[in-house]
Amino acid sequence: MIRPGRRNLITDVDGILVGSAEDRRVGSGSTVVLCETPAVGGIDVRGGAPGTRDTELLDPANWVSAIDAIALSGGSAFGLDAGAGAQGWLARQGRGVEVGTARVPIVPGAIVFDLTAPGDKDWGEMPPYRELGRRAAAAAAKDFALGNAGAGLGARAGRIKGGLGSASAVDDEGWQVGALVVANPVGSVLIPGTTTLWAWPFEMAGEMGDQRPPSNGLAADAFDLPAEARIGGHTTIGVVAVDARLDKADCRRLAIMAHDGLARAIRPVHTPFDGDTVFALATGRREIAGARPLALARLGALAADCMARAVGRAVYCAETLGDVPSYRSLSGDKP
């Protein structure tokens, strides 16, 4: 039996904390996934316009074996500064790889484009994202807000409000799996002509308002791509985490499989307009007994389902921002 974890957040995975920080005047924010102790990481990039930081370190051929945090941010390329803010905060805590007498925290990251979201983006030579990354790292905890929070504050999902989402699962063997996502795709999270989320088949425990299948079925061309879409103007980024002991190659496979969750919840996905990127973390709290490939396949399947649910929750929990309507304002669901 598969069930949500106690919080239904990625932090149900032992060893994972999450913090967010926003600048409401700017209309943007940052989110940091913090590893309580260094974790093994992986990445898979499938969008056509990604914006990332220090991701080559996650290549199994490269030396660094574990990372301290992952920084996700709005702000397009300006938002990559969030990783530096989190890195500085971690360094003050004594975290990082020892290099001579210095310590260097390892903080890969990725960004979404939200520069057209409501807010004052005239920040001059000092974008706010380094400070937002520092604040997000300092706020890391087991509980955190969804929807218009952190890197999801300025997010837009097709024609409606996107946001920050998360979900978790525990299977009958006790494996812990979780996902966190910043849902900001050019594609639609809604089945066209309905108020049903594409993620509806994966809902657990009413987490998306008790979705129902569309009453009118699916048209053969059931996808919606806004005509005003721009290259690099969107992107969905996320993290999946497990409590298993995995190596970097395993984590890469986990990230690859988790992208299927985006494909289940967004249509179309991985377009030239998006920089879709998924990170994977393994906290190593449990050893895998028995056939390792079979265990990895199961963890990857759970991660993909969690990712689909996280997208659904990101949209369901979001609130109207400016002229971008929320899902609940369209569906009639109460906040």
TINUTI-201362 format. One record per residue (C-alpha): x, y, z. Coordinates in nm, 2 decimals. Each point is the difference from the previous one (the first is absolute). Example, Ala and Ser with C-alpha at 12.3 -4.5 7.8 and 13.67 -1.06 7.14 Angstrom:
! residues 2
+--------+--------+--------+
:     c1 :     c2 :     c3 :
+--------+--------+--------+
:   1.23 :  -0.45 :   0.78 :
:   0.14 :   0.34 :  -0.07 :
+--------+--------+--------+
! end
This chain:
! residues 335
+--------+--------+--------+
:     c1 :     c2 :     c3 :
+--------+--------+--------+
:   0.00 :   0.00 :   0.00 :
:   0.13 :   0.35 :  -0.09 :
:  -0.10 :   0.29 :   0.21 :
:   0.10 :   0.37 :   0.04 :
:   0.26 :   0.07 :   0.28 :
:  -0.11 :   0.17 :   0.31 :
:   0.04 :   0.35 :  -0.14 :
:  -0.05 :  -0.09 :  -0.37 :
:   0.32 :   0.20 :  -0.07 :
:   0.34 :  -0.08 :  -0.12 :
:   0.12 :   0.05 :   0.36 :
:  -0.16 :  -0.34 :   0.08 :
:   0.32 :  -0.14 :  -0.13 :
:   0.24 :  -0.02 :   0.29 :
:   0.29 :   0.25 :  -0.03 :
:  -0.18 :   0.25 :  -0.22 :
:  -0.11 :   0.36 :   0.10 :
:  -0.15 :   0.28 :  -0.21 :
:   0.00 :   0.37 :   0.05 :
:  -0.15 :   0.28 :  -0.21 :
:   0.03 :   0.38 :  -0.02 :
:  -0.19 :   0.25 :  -0.20 :
:   0.02 :   0.37 :  -0.09 :
:  -0.37 :   0.10 :  -0.04 :
:   0.09 :   0.34 :  -0.15 :
:   0.21 :  -0.17 :  -0.27 :
:  -0.25 :  -0.28 :  -0.04 :
:   0.25 :  -0.28 :   0.00 :
:   0.18 :  -0.23 :   0.24 :
:   0.24 :  -0.29 :   0.06 :
:  -0.02 :  -0.35 :   0.16 :
:   0.28 :  -0.21 :   0.14 :
:  -0.01 :  -0.37 :   0.04 :
:   0.25 :  -0.06 :   0.29 :
:   0.17 :  -0.33 :   0.07 :
:   0.05 :  -0.05 :   0.38 :
:   0.32 :  -0.19 :  -0.09 :
:   0.16 :  -0.01 :  -0.35 :
:  -0.21 :  -0.21 :  -0.24 :
:   0.08 :  -0.16 :  -0.33 :
:  -0.16 :   0.19 :  -0.29 :
:  -0.09 :  -0.04 :  -0.37 :
:  -0.17 :   0.21 :  -0.27 :
:  -0.18 :  -0.03 :  -0.33 :
:  -0.07 :   0.30 :  -0.22 :
:  -0.27 :  -0.04 :  -0.27 :
:  -0.12 :   0.35 :  -0.08 :
:   0.13 :   0.20 :  -0.29 :
:   0.09 :   0.32 :   0.19 :
:   0.15 :  -0.10 :   0.34 :
:   0.17 :   0.23 :   0.26 :
:   0.22 :  -0.19 :   0.24 :
:   0.29 :   0.03 :   0.24 :
:   0.28 :  -0.25 :   0.09 :
:  -0.19 :  -0.29 :  -0.16 :
:   0.31 :  -0.15 :  -0.16 :
:   0.11 :  -0.10 :   0.35 :
:  -0.29 :  -0.26 :  -0.01 :
:   0.14 :  -0.18 :  -0.29 :
:   0.10 :  -0.35 :   0.12 :
:   0.34 :   0.04 :  -0.18 :
:   0.08 :   0.30 :   0.22 :
:   0.17 :   0.01 :   0.34 :
:  -0.24 :   0.16 :   0.25 :
:  -0.19 :  -0.28 :   0.16 :
:  -0.27 :   0.18 :   0.20 :
:  -0.17 :   0.33 :   0.03 :
:  -0.13 :   0.23 :   0.28 :
:  -0.31 :   0.16 :  -0.16 :
:  -0.18 :   0.08 :  -0.32 :
:  -0.12 :   0.36 :  -0.07 :
:  -0.31 :   0.06 :  -0.21 :
:  -0.09 :   0.35 :  -0.09 :
:  -0.21 :   0.24 :  -0.20 :
:   0.18 :   0.29 :  -0.17 :
:   0.12 :  -0.17 :  -0.32 :
:   0.38 :   0.02 :  -0.02 :
:   0.01 :   0.26 :   0.29 :
:  -0.15 :  -0.27 :   0.22 :
:   0.32 :  -0.21 :  -0.02 :
:   0.13 :   0.23 :   0.27 :
:  -0.23 :  -0.19 :   0.25 :
:   0.25 :  -0.29 :   0.00 :
:   0.28 :   0.24 :   0.11 :
:  -0.21 :   0.13 :   0.28 :
:  -0.08 :  -0.36 :   0.12 :
:   0.37 :  -0.09 :  -0.04 :
:   0.11 :   0.29 :   0.21 :
:  -0.24 :  -0.09 :   0.28 :
:   0.11 :  -0.36 :  -0.01 :
:   0.37 :   0.10 :   0.02 :
:  -0.08 :   0.20 :   0.32 :
:  -0.14 :  -0.33 :   0.14 :
:   0.33 :  -0.18 :  -0.07 :
:  -0.15 :  -0.20 :  -0.29 :
:   0.18 :  -0.09 :  -0.32 :
:   0.28 :  -0.19 :  -0.17 :
:   0.34 :   0.05 :   0.17 :
:   0.25 :   0.15 :  -0.24 :
:   0.31 :   0.08 :   0.19 :
:  -0.10 :   0.23 :   0.29 :
:  -0.32 :   0.10 :  -0.18 :
:  -0.35 :  -0.16 :  -0.02 :
:  -0.21 :   0.03 :  -0.31 :
:  -0.37 :  -0.09 :   0.03 :
:  -0.13 :  -0.17 :  -0.32 :
:  -0.33 :   0.17 :  -0.11 :
:  -0.12 :  -0.08 :  -0.35 :
:  -0.31 :   0.19 :  -0.12 :
:  -0.24 :   0.09 :  -0.27 :
:  -0.23 :   0.29 :  -0.08 :
:  -0.34 :   0.08 :  -0.15 :
:  -0.10 :   0.30 :  -0.20 :
:  -0.24 :   0.22 :   0.19 :
:   0.12 :   0.35 :  -0.10 :
:  -0.34 :   0.09 :  -0.15 :
:  -0.19 :  -0.09 :   0.32 :
:  -0.16 :   0.29 :   0.19 :
:   0.27 :   0.19 :   0.20 :
:   0.28 :   0.26 :  -0.02 :
:   0.29 :  -0.16 :  -0.18 :
:   0.20 :   0.33 :  -0.02 :
:   0.26 :  -0.11 :   0.25 :
:   0.30 :   0.16 :  -0.16 :
:   0.34 :  -0.16 :   0.05 :
:  -0.10 :  -0.20 :   0.31 :
:  -0.26 :  -0.27 :  -0.08 :
:  -0.16 :  -0.13 :   0.32 :
:   0.07 :  -0.37 :  -0.06 :
:   0.32 :  -0.05 :   0.20 :
:  -0.18 :   0.13 :   0.31 :
:  -0.31 :  -0.21 :  -0.08 :
:   0.22 :  -0.31 :  -0.03 :
:   0.17 :   0.07 :   0.33 :
:  -0.34 :   0.06 :   0.17 :
:  -0.15 :  -0.32 :  -0.15 :
:   0.29 :  -0.21 :   0.12 :
:  -0.02 :   0.15 :   0.35 :
:  -0.38 :  -0.08 :   0.00 :
:   0.04 :  -0.36 :  -0.09 :
:  -0.23 :  -0.23 :   0.20 :
:  -0.23 :  -0.30 :  -0.02 :
:  -0.31 :   0.21 :  -0.07 :
:  -0.03 :   0.26 :  -0.28 :
:  -0.27 :   0.18 :  -0.20 :
:  -0.12 :  -0.10 :  -0.35 :
:  -0.15 :   0.21 :  -0.28 :
:   0.11 :   0.36 :  -0.01 :
:   0.31 :  -0.06 :   0.21 :
:   0.37 :   0.01 :  -0.07 :
:   0.10 :  -0.06 :  -0.35 :
:  -0.37 :  -0.06 :  -0.09 :
:  -0.11 :   0.35 :   0.09 :
:   0.02 :   0.14 :  -0.35 :
:  -0.06 :  -0.34 :  -0.18 :
:  -0.26 :  -0.04 :  -0.27 :
:  -0.13 :  -0.33 :  -0.13 :
:  -0.12 :   0.05 :  -0.36 :
:  -0.29 :   0.24 :   0.03 :
:  -0.05 :  -0.03 :   0.38 :
:   0.21 :   0.06 :   0.32 :
:   0.28 :  -0.25 :   0.06 :
:   0.19 :  -0.04 :   0.32 :
:   0.20 :  -0.21 :   0.24 :
:  -0.12 :  -0.35 :   0.05 :
:   0.10 :  -0.31 :   0.19 :
:  -0.11 :  -0.36 :   0.07 :
:   0.13 :  -0.31 :   0.16 :
:  -0.06 :  -0.38 :   0.01 :
:   0.09 :  -0.29 :   0.23 :
:  -0.04 :  -0.35 :  -0.14 :
:  -0.07 :  -0.33 :   0.17 :
:   0.38 :  -0.05 :   0.04 :
:   0.03 :   0.33 :   0.18 :
:   0.20 :   0.18 :  -0.27 :
:  -0.03 :   0.38 :   0.02 :
:  -0.04 :   0.19 :  -0.32 :
:  -0.08 :   0.37 :  -0.05 :
:  -0.02 :   0.27 :  -0.27 :
:   0.01 :   0.38 :  -0.01 :
:  -0.07 :   0.20 :  -0.31 :
:  -0.02 :   0.36 :  -0.12 :
:  -0.28 :  -0.03 :  -0.26 :
:   0.05 :   0.27 :  -0.26 :
:  -0.06 :  -0.18 :  -0.33 :
:  -0.11 :   0.15 :  -0.33 :
:  -0.22 :  -0.31 :  -0.04 :
:  -0.34 :  -0.05 :   0.17 :
:  -0.05 :  -0.17 :   0.33 :
:  -0.38 :  -0.02 :  -0.08 :
:  -0.17 :  -0.23 :  -0.25 :
:  -0.12 :   0.25 :  -0.26 :
:  -0.37 :   0.09 :   0.03 :
:  -0.02 :  -0.12 :   0.36 :
:   0.11 :   0.08 :   0.36 :
:   0.16 :  -0.34 :   0.04 :
:   0.37 :  -0.01 :   0.06 :
:   0.21 :  -0.24 :  -0.22 :
:   0.14 :  -0.13 :   0.33 :
:  -0.35 :  -0.12 :   0.12 :
:   0.06 :  -0.37 :  -0.02 :
:   0.29 :   0.02 :   0.24 :
:  -0.18 :   0.19 :   0.28 :
:   0.03 :  -0.13 :   0.35 :
:  -0.21 :   0.09 :   0.31 :
:  -0.18 :   0.29 :  -0.16 :
:   0.32 :   0.20 :  -0.05 :
:  -0.12 :   0.17 :  -0.31 :
:  -0.36 :   0.06 :   0.11 :
:  -0.14 :  -0.35 :  -0.09 :
:   0.05 :   0.02 :  -0.38 :
:  -0.25 :  -0.17 :  -0.23 :
:   0.07 :  -0.13 :  -0.35 :
:  -0.12 :   0.22 :  -0.29 :
:  -0.36 :  -0.07 :  -0.09 :
:   0.05 :   0.08 :  -0.37 :
:   0.30 :  -0.23 :  -0.06 :
:   0.32 :   0.11 :  -0.17 :
:   0.02 :   0.15 :  -0.34 :
:   0.27 :  -0.14 :  -0.23 :
:   0.17 :   0.34 :  -0.01 :
:  -0.05 :   0.07 :   0.37 :
:   0.29 :   0.24 :   0.07 :
:   0.02 :   0.37 :   0.05 :
:   0.31 :   0.21 :  -0.09 :
:  -0.04 :   0.38 :   0.05 :
:   0.08 :   0.19 :  -0.32 :
:   0.20 :   0.25 :   0.20 :
:   0.25 :  -0.26 :   0.12 :
:   0.36 :   0.11 :  -0.02 :
:   0.32 :  -0.20 :  -0.01 :
:   0.14 :  -0.02 :   0.35 :
:  -0.30 :   0.16 :   0.15 :
:  -0.13 :  -0.28 :   0.21 :
:   0.15 :  -0.32 :   0.16 :
:  -0.09 :  -0.26 :   0.26 :
:   0.28 :  -0.10 :   0.25 :
:  -0.01 :  -0.25 :   0.28 :
:   0.17 :  -0.24 :   0.24 :
:  -0.08 :  -0.36 :   0.09 :
:   0.15 :  -0.16 :   0.31 :
:   0.02 :  -0.35 :   0.14 :
:   0.14 :  -0.14 :   0.32 :
:   0.19 :  -0.28 :  -0.18 :
:   0.37 :  -0.03 :  -0.03 :
:   0.07 :   0.07 :  -0.37 :
:   0.30 :   0.11 :  -0.21 :
:   0.01 :   0.29 :  -0.25 :
:  -0.09 :  -0.22 :  -0.30 :
:  -0.30 :  -0.13 :   0.20 :
:  -0.11 :   0.35 :   0.08 :
:   0.02 :   0.10 :  -0.37 :
:  -0.23 :  -0.29 :  -0.09 :
:  -0.23 :   0.11 :   0.28 :
:  -0.01 :   0.35 :  -0.15 :
:  -0.07 :  -0.14 :  -0.34 :
:  -0.29 :  -0.20 :   0.12 :
:  -0.14 :   0.29 :   0.20 :
:  -0.04 :   0.20 :  -0.32 :
:  -0.29 :  -0.23 :  -0.08 :
:  -0.19 :   0.16 :   0.28 :
:   0.03 :   0.34 :  -0.18 :
:  -0.13 :  -0.17 :  -0.32 :
:  -0.30 :  -0.14 :   0.19 :
:  -0.09 :   0.34 :   0.14 :
:   0.09 :   0.25 :  -0.28 :
:  -0.09 :  -0.01 :  -0.37 :
:   0.21 :   0.08 :  -0.20 :
:   0.32 :  -0.03 :   0.21 :
:   0.37 :   0.02 :  -0.07 :
:  -0.06 :   0.26 :  -0.27 :
:   0.25 :   0.24 :  -0.16 :
:  -0.16 :   0.27 :   0.22 :
:   0.07 :  -0.18 :   0.33 :
:   0.32 :  -0.08 :   0.19 :
:  -0.14 :  -0.31 :   0.18 :
:   0.25 :  -0.13 :   0.25 :
:  -0.03 :  -0.27 :   0.27 :
:   0.25 :  -0.07 :   0.27 :
:   0.01 :  -0.32 :   0.21 :
:   0.14 :  -0.04 :   0.35 :
:   0.07 :  -0.32 :   0.19 :
:   0.05 :   0.06 :   0.38 :
:   0.14 :  -0.35 :   0.05 :
:  -0.19 :  -0.08 :   0.32 :
:  -0.10 :  -0.35 :  -0.12 :
:   0.20 :  -0.27 :  -0.18 :
:  -0.15 :  -0.18 :  -0.29 :
:  -0.03 :  -0.38 :   0.05 :
:  -0.05 :  -0.23 :  -0.29 :
:  -0.01 :   0.09 :  -0.37 :
:   0.12 :   0.36 :  -0.02 :
:  -0.14 :   0.07 :  -0.35 :
:  -0.34 :  -0.11 :   0.10 :
:   0.01 :   0.22 :   0.31 :
:   0.11 :   0.30 :  -0.21 :
:  -0.28 :  -0.06 :  -0.25 :
:  -0.25 :   0.00 :   0.28 :
:   0.14 :   0.31 :   0.16 :
:   0.00 :   0.17 :  -0.34 :
:  -0.37 :  -0.09 :  -0.07 :
:  -0.09 :   0.14 :   0.34 :
:   0.20 :   0.32 :  -0.06 :
:  -0.18 :   0.05 :  -0.33 :
:  -0.34 :  -0.03 :   0.16 :
:   0.10 :   0.24 :   0.28 :
:   0.12 :   0.25 :  -0.26 :
:  -0.34 :  -0.01 :  -0.18 :
:  -0.17 :   0.05 :   0.33 :
:   0.23 :   0.28 :   0.10 :
:  -0.09 :   0.19 :  -0.33 :
:  -0.37 :  -0.05 :   0.08 :
:   0.05 :   0.13 :   0.35 :
:   0.20 :   0.30 :  -0.11 :
:  -0.28 :   0.12 :  -0.22 :
:  -0.28 :  -0.10 :   0.24 :
:   0.16 :   0.19 :   0.29 :
:   0.09 :   0.31 :  -0.21 :
:  -0.19 :   0.33 :   0.04 :
:  -0.09 :   0.25 :  -0.27 :
:   0.28 :   0.25 :  -0.06 :
:  -0.08 :   0.32 :  -0.20 :
:  -0.19 :  -0.10 :  -0.31 :
:   0.11 :  -0.37 :   0.02 :
:  -0.29 :  -0.20 :   0.14 :
:   0.05 :  -0.28 :   0.24 :
:  -0.13 :  -0.35 :  -0.06 :
:  -0.25 :   0.02 :   0.28 :
:  -0.14 :   0.33 :  -0.13 :
:  -0.09 :  -0.19 :  -0.32 :
:  -0.12 :  -0.32 :   0.15 :
:  -0.20 :   0.15 :   0.28 :
:   0.19 :  -0.18 :   0.27 :
:   0.02 :   0.19 :   0.33 :
:   0.35 :   0.11 :   0.11 :
+--------+--------+--------+
! end
